[in-house]
């Protein structure tokens, strides 16, 4: 049967209004004409390797509507990669990707055949519509000498609680890459106010709708976040390595368990929707394509001979938080022999990577703190049980492995806490004698928890009670890691406020680790 050829008017109606196109569902639209701009969610690059990277966009002329203003039909999207911002004769790779309705009309192109260690530019087009260009840097060749890497760490960007000024400032840094540790979206309902440690304050903006559960819900929430111009600028500025924490699905989830005691079989349906939306909206490779309520997210990358990067997933394979996930507590379950943080397969994968690494610096890019801070006031010990400190046996296995195998220059990059921390990792923080085994830098939130303060009272107390913690700060911002073979410098960039788009950025502190010495000192 021959399919009818659509008129220009029918394409305008379908692509502008989201109406279904009778007779066209089986084939891609040949030359769409858009009534509204289709690239409203921006562009992004991700997972840089020596020969290329992923480039991403998603067609959504009406992002907050069910169906995002698109027809129930595949739509072709053209793409180009160039060595210059002007494109033209400098285009070195190009092609066409068919964006399918089953995946929210997302585009994931795994560009290959590029040169290692150099800057490229990319863009997309559909019909007569074209995106601005984005920038990405390919990784240096494996084992190639690298004199310096400068990259960012971001995460925890609750839309309601502050503006994304930090993203705009990070975009201006022109970094080699950005690592996003997670909490890219938050799942809660729209709220006019926020109650935190500093009391109740009015949110500067609000989520659309209630708490999110369905695929349409998650798509709409990603769309609301991605429409932010400052976030779009950060994505366009450099390629990102993206992982997740909890709020991409539900607060404090692990394995098939949520915080509300939902039947795991039912919660897995929510996970399935959330994981599909994560894949649709992140610049990740096909290897992260969801399979039901599972998604392969942990992975490995190198930056020449300078960085060996292990991106971990500390949610999907973890056993339940002990002690009912109480705050600043301790109980027998903290010592459970069967407890897992990474799961057996991921843990063995990490150990193999560490054993085989020949890079100067070994990076564990993950979500929850490894330092076992005593958070409880007084003589009794209490931990944040949603961190590695709540899982003493798997934490001990990891730290002892690093120590016993004499794996040098291990740096842990963490998020989740909505505060900045810099400190040293020991087998047992209650007895931090001898040289530290690894170093840890915890990056604060982009916006979560709203306007912060230089240091909260509990932060001062925790720092005083834990000698291996060298720096703490409770403002919003991001981190820049400036790494050479000789030293690792972490610059804590903070904003005086995020309740206003015009917050002032400053470098609150620079903490340094010298090669061969895991001590963290002020730089």
PERA-V677023 format. One line per field, one symbol per residue. ss: DSSP state (H for helix, E for strand, L for the rest). A space follows every 50 residues. Layout:
ss=???
This chain:
ss=LLLLLLLHHHHHHHHHHLLLLLLLLLLLELLLLLLLLLLLLLEEEEEEEL LEEEEEEELLLLLLLLLLLLLLLLEEEEEEEELLLLLHHHEEEEEEEEEL HHHLLEEEEEELLLLLLLEEEEEEEELLEELLLEEEELLLLLLLLLLLEE EEEELLLLHHHLLLHHHHHHHLLLLLLEEELLLLLLLLLLLLEEEELLEE EELLLLLLLLLLLLHHHHHHHHHHHHLLHHHHHHHHHLLEEELLLLLLLL LLLELLELLLLLLHHHHHHHHHHHHHHHHHHLLLLHHHLLELLELLLLEE EEELLLEEEEELLLLLLLLLLLHHHLEEELLHHHHLLLLLLLLHHHHHHH HHHHHHLLLLEEEEELLLLLLLLLLLLLLLLLEELLLHHHLHHHHHHHHH HHHHLLLLLEEEEELLLLLEEEEEELLLHHHLLLLLLEEEEELLLLLLLL LLELLLHHHHHHHHHLLLEEEEEELEEEEEEEELLLEEEEEEEEELLLLL LLLLEEEEEEEEEELLLLLLEEL
